[in-house]
Amino acid sequence: MQLTPFCLMLSCLQVSPDRSQFFRYDSISLSCEDPLNSTGWKVKRKTPDGGVRVCSNGWGFTASGSSCIIGNTYPSDSGVYWCESDDGEISNSVNITITDRTVILESPALPVSEGDAVILRCKAETNSPKHRFNFYKDGHLISINSTGEMTIHRASRSDEGLYECSITGGGRSVGSWMSVEGRTVILESPAIPVSEGAAVIMRCLAETNSSDRMFEFYKDGHSIGSSSTGEMTIDRASKSDEGLYKCSISEVGESVGSWLAVEASSSASRLVSHLVVGTPYLLSTILLGLIYRDRRRAARTIAERRGSHDVIMEIVA
C-alpha cells in the first residue's frame, strides 16, 4: 500500500480502497501507518451505541498487528475509525459510510495536499452507457459528464468542501467532505534542463528549521534515499536520472513534484564549443604568420635595394 503525503508526516489510519463511501457487502482494509513506529497500533471504531471497540472485538478481523479487514460491510459499520497505540497516542480519524443507496462518490478518505491532483468518481451498483453523472460541491452543481469522473488538477484551499454526485435516473450519493492541507515543504531543484555529466544538488526545505529532522527523497513515486542534511547529490547526471522528484520531512510534510530534465551532450554542441574556444587562438596564429611574412618581404625588399645602390656606386667610380 502506497503511503499518502498525509501518512508520511504523522501516524495515520490508511483506508483501502482509498475512499470514505462503500456499498453494502464491500470489503475494506484498515491499517495503522507510522513513519517512526509501525508496531503497537490497533484499529478502533465507535459503535452505534456510542461505545468504543477494537478490531476483532465484535467487528472485523486482525490481519496483522496493526491492520484490520472488514470482509462484508453493512450500514451498521458506518462510523468513525482511528488508530490508537499502546502508549495512548491517537491518529487521525476517518468517517466511513456504508450505504444501501445505488450511487456512491469515491473521494479521498484522507486530507489531500495543496497542488495535488484529485479524481472524484461517481459509481453506480449497475453501470449503463446511458448514464449521465452530475457532481456537486456544497449543494451546487459544478460538473456534468458521461465518464463518471471529475478531476481537480491542482487542489487548493478553495476546493475544500462537501461533495456529492448523482446519476440521471439512478439516484444520488451521500456527501463526503474533502479536506485540503497547505504545504510547508519545498524541493529546490534546477529549473532548466541539466547536461549529461553535470553534478546536481537537490535541497529539501521547510518553512521552519530544526536540527533533528530526517529528509526523504523520491523519484517517480519511489524512495531513493534519506539524509539528515536535507541535500541529495547526483554526481554525474544521465538520462536515467530524468524524472519527477519529491521530498518529505518527518512530521512536517511533503513537497510537490519537480521534473528534472537531462539533456544529452551532442557532438555538434561539442564542435561548436571547441570552435568558440579555439577560434581566437587560430586567428591570432594566422595574424602573427601574416605579420611575420610581411616583415620578411619588407626586409628582402630593403636588402635588394641596398644591393642595387652598391652596384651603381661601383660603375661611377
C-alpha positions in Angstrom: 0.0 0.0 0.0 1.5 3.4 -1.0 1.6 6.0 1.8 -0.2 9.3 1.1 1.6 12.5 1.9 -0.6 12.8 5.0 0.8 9.5 6.3 4.4 10.5 5.6 4.3 13.2 8.2 2.5 11.6 11.1 0.7 8.5 12.4 -2.5 7.9 10.5 -5.2 5.4 9.6 -5.0 4.3 6.0 -8.1 3.1 4.2 -8.0 0.7 1.1 -9.6 1.3 -1.3 -8.9 5.0 -0.6 -12.4 6.4 -0.2 -14.9 7.1 2.5 -18.1 5.6 0.9 -18.8 1.9 0.3 -21.7 -0.2 -0.9 -23.1 -2.9 1.3 -21.0 -6.1 1.2 -17.9 -4.2 0.0 -14.6 -5.2 1.7 -12.4 -2.6 3.5 -8.8 -2.9 4.7 -7.8 -0.5 7.5 -4.1 -0.2 8.6 -2.2 2.0 11.0 0.8 3.7 9.5 3.5 5.5 11.5 6.8 6.6 9.9 8.6 6.2 13.2 6.9 3.2 14.9 4.9 0.7 13.0 4.2 -1.6 15.9 1.8 -1.3 18.9 -1.1 0.2 17.0 -4.6 -1.1 16.9 -7.6 0.0 14.8 -10.6 1.2 16.8 -14.1 2.4 16.0 -17.1 4.0 17.6 -20.1 1.6 17.8 -23.7 2.6 17.1 -24.4 2.7 20.8 -21.6 5.3 21.4 -19.1 2.8 22.8 -15.5 2.1 21.5 -14.4 -1.3 20.3 -11.0 -2.6 18.9 -10.8 -4.6 15.7 -11.8 -8.3 16.2 -14.0 -7.5 19.2 -17.4 -7.8 17.6 -16.4 -6.4 14.2 -13.7 -7.1 11.6 -10.7 -9.4 12.0 -7.0 -8.6 12.5 -4.8 -9.4 9.5 -1.6 -8.3 11.3 -0.9 -6.4 14.5 -1.8 -3.0 13.1 -4.2 -3.9 10.3 -7.9 -4.8 10.2 -10.2 -6.1 7.5 -13.9 -5.9 7.3 -14.9 -8.6 4.8 -18.6 -7.8 4.2 -19.7 -4.3 5.2 -23.2 -3.3 6.4 -24.7 0.1 7.1 -24.2 -0.7 10.8 -20.4 -0.5 10.1 -20.7 3.2 9.3 -19.0 5.4 11.8 -15.7 6.9 12.9 -12.5 4.8 12.8 -9.0 5.6 14.1 -5.7 4.1 15.3 -4.5 4.0 18.9 -1.1 2.9 20.2 -0.3 1.0 23.3 1.0 4.3 24.7 -2.3 6.0 24.2 -1.3 8.0 21.1 -4.2 8.6 18.7 -4.1 9.0 14.9 -6.4 10.9 12.6 -10.0 9.7 12.4 -11.8 8.7 9.2 -15.6 8.8 8.8 -16.7 5.8 6.8 -20.2 5.4 5.3 -21.7 2.1 4.2 -24.8 2.8 2.2 -27.8 1.0 0.7 -28.1 3.7 -1.9 -27.5 2.8 -5.5 -24.8 5.5 -6.0 -21.6 6.4 -4.1 -19.0 9.1 -4.5 -15.4 7.9 -4.5 -13.3 10.6 -2.9 -10.1 10.6 -0.8 -10.6 9.3 2.7 -7.6 11.4 4.0 -6.8 15.1 3.5 -5.1 16.0 0.2 -2.2 18.4 -0.1 -2.3 21.7 -2.0 -1.1 21.2 -5.6 -2.2 17.5 -5.7 -4.4 16.2 -8.5 -7.6 14.7 -7.2 -10.0 12.5 -9.1 -13.6 12.1 -7.9 -15.6 9.1 -9.3 -19.4 8.6 -9.3 -20.2 4.9 -9.1 -23.5 3.0 -9.6 -24.2 -0.5 -8.4 -25.1 -1.3 -12.0 -23.4 0.5 -14.9 -25.0 1.7 -18.1 -23.5 3.6 -21.1 -26.5 5.9 -21.0 -25.7 7.3 -17.6 -25.1 11.0 -17.1 -23.1 12.0 -14.0 -23.6 15.2 -12.0 -21.2 16.5 -9.4 -22.0 18.9 -6.6 -19.9 20.9 -4.2 -21.6 22.4 -1.1 -25.0 21.8 -2.8 -24.2 23.5 -6.1 -23.9 21.7 -9.5 -20.3 22.0 -10.7 -19.9 19.4 -13.4 -21.9 17.1 -15.8 -20.3 14.4 -17.9 -20.7 10.9 -19.2 -17.5 9.4 -17.8 -18.4 9.5 -14.1 -15.1 11.2 -13.3 -14.2 14.8 -12.3 -10.6 15.9 -11.9 -9.3 18.7 -9.8 -5.9 19.2 -11.4 -4.2 21.2 -8.6 -6.1 21.2 -5.3 -6.3 24.4 -3.4 -8.0 25.6 -0.2 -10.9 26.8 -2.2 -11.6 23.2 -3.3 -12.3 22.1 0.3 -15.9 21.3 0.9 -18.8 18.8 0.8 -19.0 16.8 -2.5 -21.9 14.7 -3.8 -22.8 13.1 -7.1 -25.9 11.8 -8.8 -26.7 9.7 -11.9 -29.6 10.6 -14.1 -32.4 8.2 -13.3 -30.1 6.3 -10.9 -30.1 8.2 -7.5 -27.8 10.4 -5.5 -24.8 9.7 -3.2 -24.4 10.9 0.3 -22.0 13.7 0.9 -18.3 13.4 1.6 -16.1 16.1 3.0 -12.8 16.7 1.2 -10.0 18.5 3.2 -7.1 20.3 1.6 -4.0 21.0 3.6 -1.3 23.6 2.9 2.3 22.5 2.1 5.1 23.6 4.3 7.9 21.8 2.4 9.5 22.6 -1.0 12.1 20.9 -3.1 14.9 23.0 -4.6 15.9 21.6 -8.0 17.2 23.0 -11.3 14.5 25.0 -13.2 16.2 24.4 -16.6 17.5 21.1 -18.1 20.9 19.9 -16.9 23.6 18.4 -19.2 24.7 14.8 -19.0 27.7 14.5 -16.7 26.8 17.6 -14.7 26.6 17.5 -10.9 23.1 18.2 -9.5 22.2 19.1 -5.9 18.7 19.0 -4.6 17.6 20.5 -1.3 14.5 19.8 0.8 13.4 22.9 2.7 10.8 23.6 5.4 9.3 26.9 6.4 10.7 26.3 9.9 14.1 24.7 10.5 15.0 22.0 13.1 18.2 20.1 13.7 16.7 16.7 14.3 14.7 16.1 11.1 15.0 13.3 8.6 14.7 14.1 4.9 13.4 11.5 2.4 13.8 11.9 -1.4 11.6 10.3 -4.0 11.9 9.7 -7.8 8.8 8.7 -9.8 7.0 7.8 -6.5 9.8 5.6 -5.2 12.0 6.3 -2.2 15.6 6.8 -3.4 17.4 7.9 -0.2 17.2 9.7 3.1 19.5 12.1 4.9 19.8 14.3 7.9 21.2 17.2 5.9 18.3 17.8 3.5 20.5 17.5 0.5 20.8 14.9 -2.2 23.6 14.9 -4.9 23.6 13.4 -8.3 27.4 13.3 -9.1 27.1 12.8 -12.8 23.6 13.3 -14.3 22.5 10.9 -17.0 19.3 10.3 -18.9 18.3 7.6 -16.4 18.2 10.4 -13.7 15.4 12.3 -15.6 12.1 12.1 -13.7 9.7 13.5 -11.2 11.3 14.3 -7.8 9.8 15.0 -4.4 10.9 15.2 -0.9 9.4 14.8 2.6 10.4 15.8 6.1 9.4 13.6 9.0 6.5 15.1 11.0 6.3 18.1 8.6 5.1 17.2 5.2 5.8 16.5 1.5 6.8 18.8 -1.3 5.1 19.0 -4.7 6.8 17.2 -7.6 9.5 18.8 -9.7 10.6 17.4 -13.1 14.3 17.1 -13.7 15.2 17.1 -17.4 18.6 15.9 -18.5 19.9 16.8 -22.0 22.4 14.7 -23.9 25.7 16.3 -24.9 25.7 16.2 -28.8 28.8 16.1 -30.9 27.6 19.2 -32.7 27.4 21.1 -29.5 30.9 19.9 -28.6 32.2 21.0 -32.0 30.6 24.5 -31.6 32.2 24.7 -28.1 35.6 23.8 -29.4 35.2 26.3 -32.2 34.2 29.0 -29.9 37.2 28.3 -27.6 39.8 27.6 -30.4 38.9 30.3 -33.0 40.6 33.2 -31.1 43.9 31.2 -30.9 43.6 30.2 -34.6 43.0 33.8 -35.7 45.9 35.1 -33.6 48.2 32.4 -35.1 47.2 33.3 -38.6 47.7 37.0 -37.9 51.1 36.5 -36.5 52.0 34.4 -39.5 50.9 37.2 -41.8 52.9 39.8 -39.9 56.0 37.6 -39.9 55.6 37.1 -43.7 55.2 40.8 -44.4 58.2 41.6 -42.3 60.3 39.1 -44.2 59.1 40.6 -47.5 59.9 44.1 -46.3 63.4 43.0 -45.2 64.1 41.3 -48.5 63.0 44.4 -50.5 65.3 46.6 -48.5 68.2 44.3 -49.0 67.6 44.2 -52.7 67.5 48.0 -52.9 70.7 48.3 -51.0 72.4 45.8 -53.3 71.4 47.8 -56.4 72.8 51.1 -54.9 76.2 49.4 -54.3 76.4 48.4 -58.0 75.7 51.9 -59.2 78.4 53.4 -57.0 81.0 51.0 -58.4 80.3 52.0 -62.0 80.6 55.7 -61.3 84.0 55.2 -59.7 
